[in-house]
Amino acid sequence: MPRIKPIEHEDRLSIVEHLDELRSRLITCAIVFAIAFGFCFWQNHFLLDLANNPLPSKVDEPITLGPTEAFTTTMTVSAYFAILLSLPVLLYQLYAFVLPAFTPREKKVALPLLLLVPFLFIAGVVFCYFIVLPGALGFLLDFNAEQFQNEIRARDYYSFFSLTLIAMGVLFQVPVGVLALVKLGITTPEKLRKNRRYAILAIAVVAALLPTIDPVTMLLEMVPLVVLFELSILLASAFGRPSEDAEAEVGDRLASAEGS
């Protein structure tokens, strides 16, 4: 595995040195992903059973329509689960690459928030697996069921399953974004409360853009996001107040803007 030299905020690197560091981190990510993919492909029967579990009991196993589709679909599912397994390492490599650009004050803000990322991601995936997917599949497969013979194609279903899980895991990062904005002095809990309706509208738009398209699933996705936004405001009020240095920095920026 490539060795990466620690870089401090005061260090000044050339473009070649930045590219060399980026190359090393990308190689590390590729190695971790390859190991995770090998493990997931080894356990592909278990993962396929896990992915089939949210399907209603009346629905048979997904079907394939070509001689190679079973193999390629298994590879795709293994890749999706490998991304889920290796995501903490991938996020760490991304964080470590941009960390030297942070000032000491920004590092103090970023570190506790980044520790929340894996926990919130797992919470989003678990919520989606046990609540969103069964509700979405139940509604979609029962819709006009007497008019259609529903057969689920493996490739389409597993893509829908994986992308929905990943999307919900990412969207559960709302508290991290809100706390970061407040901690850095960019906004305040009071402004967030005042503009709550715009936040709810944005959440509705994001939920509508997710792989699920029906209103039932959209509501199932919106409810936890709205709850997380409200929880973020409470957390920001209690723990997200910017430090005196941050307030002074924001004040200096506003003064400079007014002077110009």
C-alpha positions as CSV (number, residue, x, y, z in Angstrom):
1,M,0.0,0.0,0.0
2,P,1.5,3.4,-0.9
3,R,3.0,5.5,1.9
4,I,1.6,9.0,2.2
5,K,3.6,11.7,3.9
6,P,1.7,13.8,6.5
7,I,1.1,17.3,5.3
8,E,0.5,20.3,7.6
9,H,-1.4,23.5,7.0
10,E,1.9,25.5,6.8
11,D,3.4,23.3,4.1
12,R,3.6,24.6,0.6
13,L,3.6,21.9,-2.1
14,S,4.0,22.1,-5.8
15,I,1.4,20.9,-8.2
16,V,3.4,17.8,-8.9
17,E,3.6,17.0,-5.2
18,H,-0.2,17.5,-4.8
19,L,-0.8,15.2,-7.8
20,D,1.6,12.6,-6.3
21,E,-0.3,12.7,-3.0
22,L,-3.6,12.4,-4.9
23,R,-2.3,9.4,-6.9
24,S,-1.2,7.7,-3.7
25,R,-4.6,8.2,-2.1
26,L,-6.4,7.0,-5.2
27,I,-4.3,3.9,-5.2
28,T,-5.1,3.3,-1.5
29,C,-8.8,3.7,-2.3
30,A,-8.6,1.3,-5.2
31,I,-6.8,-1.4,-3.1
32,V,-9.4,-1.1,-0.3
33,F,-12.3,-1.2,-2.8
34,A,-10.7,-4.3,-4.5
35,I,-10.4,-6.1,-1.2
36,A,-14.0,-5.2,-0.3
37,F,-15.2,-6.3,-3.7
38,G,-13.4,-9.6,-3.5
39,F,-15.1,-10.3,-0.1
40,C,-18.5,-9.2,-1.4
41,F,-18.2,-11.4,-4.5
42,W,-17.2,-14.3,-2.3
43,Q,-20.4,-13.7,-0.2
44,N,-22.6,-12.8,-3.1
45,H,-25.3,-15.4,-2.3
46,F,-25.8,-13.9,1.2
47,L,-25.8,-10.3,-0.3
48,L,-28.4,-11.3,-2.9
49,D,-30.6,-12.8,-0.2
50,L,-30.2,-9.6,1.8
51,A,-31.2,-7.5,-1.2
52,N,-34.2,-9.7,-1.9
53,N,-35.5,-9.5,1.6
54,P,-37.5,-6.2,1.2
55,L,-39.5,-7.7,-1.6
56,P,-43.1,-8.7,-0.7
57,S,-43.5,-12.4,0.0
58,K,-45.8,-12.9,-2.9
59,V,-43.1,-11.8,-5.4
60,D,-40.8,-14.4,-6.8
61,E,-37.0,-13.9,-7.1
62,P,-35.9,-11.3,-9.7
63,I,-35.5,-12.7,-13.2
64,T,-32.8,-12.4,-15.8
65,L,-33.3,-12.1,-19.5
66,G,-29.9,-13.2,-21.0
67,P,-27.2,-15.7,-20.5
68,T,-24.7,-13.2,-19.1
69,E,-27.1,-11.1,-17.0
70,A,-26.9,-13.3,-13.8
71,F,-23.1,-12.9,-13.8
72,T,-23.0,-9.2,-14.6
73,T,-25.8,-8.5,-12.1
74,T,-23.9,-10.4,-9.4
75,M,-20.8,-8.4,-10.2
76,T,-22.8,-5.1,-10.0
77,V,-24.4,-6.0,-6.6
78,S,-21.0,-7.0,-5.3
79,A,-19.6,-3.6,-6.4
80,Y,-22.4,-1.7,-4.8
81,F,-21.9,-3.5,-1.5
82,A,-18.2,-3.0,-1.8
83,I,-18.7,0.7,-2.0
84,L,-20.8,0.6,1.1
85,L,-18.1,-1.4,3.0
86,S,-15.2,0.7,1.8
87,L,-17.0,4.1,2.1
88,P,-15.5,5.0,5.5
89,V,-11.9,4.5,4.1
90,L,-12.9,6.5,0.9
91,L,-14.3,9.3,3.0
92,Y,-11.2,9.3,5.2
93,Q,-8.9,9.6,2.2
94,L,-11.0,12.5,0.9
95,Y,-10.9,14.2,4.3
96,A,-7.1,13.6,4.7
97,F,-6.5,15.1,1.2
98,V,-8.3,18.3,1.9
99,L,-7.4,18.6,5.6
100,P,-4.1,20.5,5.1
101,A,-6.1,23.3,3.5
102,F,-8.1,23.8,6.7
103,T,-7.0,26.4,9.2
104,P,-6.6,25.2,12.8
105,R,-10.0,26.7,13.7
106,E,-11.6,24.9,10.7
107,K,-10.0,21.7,11.8
108,K,-11.6,22.0,15.2
109,V,-15.0,22.4,13.5
110,A,-14.5,19.7,10.9
111,L,-13.2,16.8,13.1
112,P,-16.2,16.3,15.4
113,L,-18.6,16.7,12.4
114,L,-16.7,14.1,10.3
115,L,-16.9,11.6,13.2
116,L,-20.7,11.8,12.8
117,V,-20.6,11.0,9.0
118,P,-20.3,7.1,9.2
119,F,-22.9,6.9,12.0
120,L,-25.4,9.0,10.1
121,F,-24.7,7.1,6.9
122,I,-25.4,3.8,8.6
123,A,-28.6,5.2,10.1
124,G,-29.8,6.3,6.7
125,V,-29.0,2.9,5.2
126,V,-30.8,1.0,8.0
127,F,-33.8,3.3,7.9
128,C,-34.1,2.9,4.1
129,Y,-33.7,-0.9,4.3
130,F,-36.3,-1.5,6.9
131,I,-38.8,1.4,6.3
132,V,-38.4,3.0,2.9
133,L,-37.8,0.0,0.6
134,P,-40.6,-2.2,2.0
135,G,-43.1,0.6,1.8
136,A,-41.9,1.6,-1.7
137,L,-41.9,-1.9,-3.1
138,G,-45.3,-2.7,-1.5
139,F,-46.9,0.4,-3.1
140,L,-45.3,0.1,-6.5
141,L,-45.9,-3.6,-7.0
142,D,-49.5,-3.4,-5.8
143,F,-50.3,-0.4,-8.0
144,N,-52.8,-1.5,-10.7
145,A,-51.6,-5.1,-10.0
146,E,-54.7,-6.5,-11.7
147,Q,-53.8,-4.9,-14.9
148,F,-50.2,-6.0,-15.1
149,Q,-48.2,-9.2,-14.6
150,N,-45.4,-7.9,-12.5
151,E,-42.0,-9.6,-13.1
152,I,-39.0,-7.9,-11.5
153,R,-35.9,-7.8,-13.6
154,A,-32.8,-8.5,-11.5
155,R,-30.6,-5.8,-13.0
156,D,-33.2,-3.0,-12.6
157,Y,-34.2,-4.1,-9.1
158,Y,-30.7,-4.3,-7.6
159,S,-29.8,-0.9,-9.1
160,F,-32.9,0.6,-7.6
161,F,-32.1,-1.1,-4.3
162,S,-28.5,0.0,-4.1
163,L,-28.9,3.5,-5.3
164,T,-31.8,4.1,-2.9
165,L,-29.7,2.9,0.0
166,I,-26.7,5.0,-0.9
167,A,-28.9,8.1,-1.5
168,M,-30.6,7.9,1.9
169,G,-27.2,7.4,3.6
170,V,-25.9,10.5,1.9
171,L,-29.1,12.5,2.7
172,F,-28.8,11.6,6.4
173,Q,-25.8,13.9,6.5
174,V,-28.1,16.9,6.9
175,P,-27.1,17.5,10.5
176,V,-23.4,17.6,9.5
177,G,-24.0,20.3,6.9
178,V,-26.2,22.4,9.1
179,L,-23.8,22.2,12.1
180,A,-20.9,23.1,9.9
181,L,-22.6,26.2,8.5
182,V,-23.6,27.4,12.0
183,K,-20.2,26.5,13.6
184,L,-18.4,28.5,10.9
185,G,-20.6,31.5,11.4
186,I,-22.2,31.3,7.9
187,T,-25.7,31.1,9.3
188,T,-27.5,30.9,12.7
189,P,-30.2,28.7,14.2
190,E,-32.5,31.8,14.2
191,K,-32.1,32.2,10.4
192,L,-32.7,28.4,9.9
193,R,-35.9,28.6,11.8
194,K,-37.1,31.6,9.9
195,N,-36.4,29.9,6.5
196,R,-37.7,26.6,7.6
197,R,-40.3,26.5,4.8
198,Y,-37.6,26.8,2.1
199,A,-35.7,24.0,3.7
200,I,-38.8,21.8,3.6
201,L,-39.3,22.7,0.0
202,A,-35.7,21.8,-0.8
203,I,-36.1,18.5,1.0
204,A,-39.2,17.7,-1.0
205,V,-37.4,18.4,-4.3
206,V,-34.5,16.2,-3.3
207,A,-36.8,13.4,-2.3
208,A,-38.6,13.7,-5.6
209,L,-35.2,13.3,-7.4
210,L,-34.4,10.0,-5.7
211,P,-34.8,6.7,-7.6
212,T,-38.2,6.2,-6.0
213,I,-40.9,8.1,-7.8
214,D,-44.2,7.4,-6.0
215,P,-45.8,9.8,-3.4
216,V,-45.8,7.2,-0.6
217,T,-42.1,6.7,-0.8
218,M,-41.4,10.4,-1.2
219,L,-43.2,11.0,2.1
220,L,-41.3,8.2,3.8
221,E,-38.1,9.8,2.6
222,M,-39.2,13.3,3.5
223,V,-40.3,12.7,7.1
224,P,-36.9,11.6,8.5
225,L,-35.1,14.4,6.6
226,V,-37.4,17.0,8.0
227,V,-36.9,15.5,11.5
228,L,-33.1,15.6,11.0
229,F,-33.3,19.2,9.9
230,E,-35.3,20.2,13.0
231,L,-32.9,18.1,15.1
232,S,-30.0,19.9,13.5
233,I,-31.4,23.3,14.5
234,L,-31.7,22.1,18.1
235,L,-28.1,20.8,18.1
236,A,-26.9,24.0,16.4
237,S,-28.6,26.0,19.2
238,A,-26.9,23.9,21.9
239,F,-23.5,23.1,20.4
240,G,-23.1,24.9,17.1
241,R,-22.4,28.5,18.2
242,P,-19.3,29.7,16.4
243,S,-16.3,30.5,18.5
244,E,-15.1,34.0,19.2
245,D,-12.5,33.7,16.5
246,A,-15.1,32.7,14.0
247,E,-17.4,35.6,15.0
248,A,-14.6,38.0,14.7
249,E,-13.6,36.7,11.3
250,V,-17.1,37.0,10.0
251,G,-17.4,40.5,11.5
252,D,-14.2,41.5,9.7
253,R,-15.5,40.1,6.4
254,L,-18.8,42.0,6.8
255,A,-16.9,45.2,7.6
256,S,-14.6,44.8,4.6
257,A,-17.6,44.2,2.4
258,E,-19.4,47.3,3.7
259,G,-16.2,49.4,3.3
260,S,-15.8,48.4,-0.3
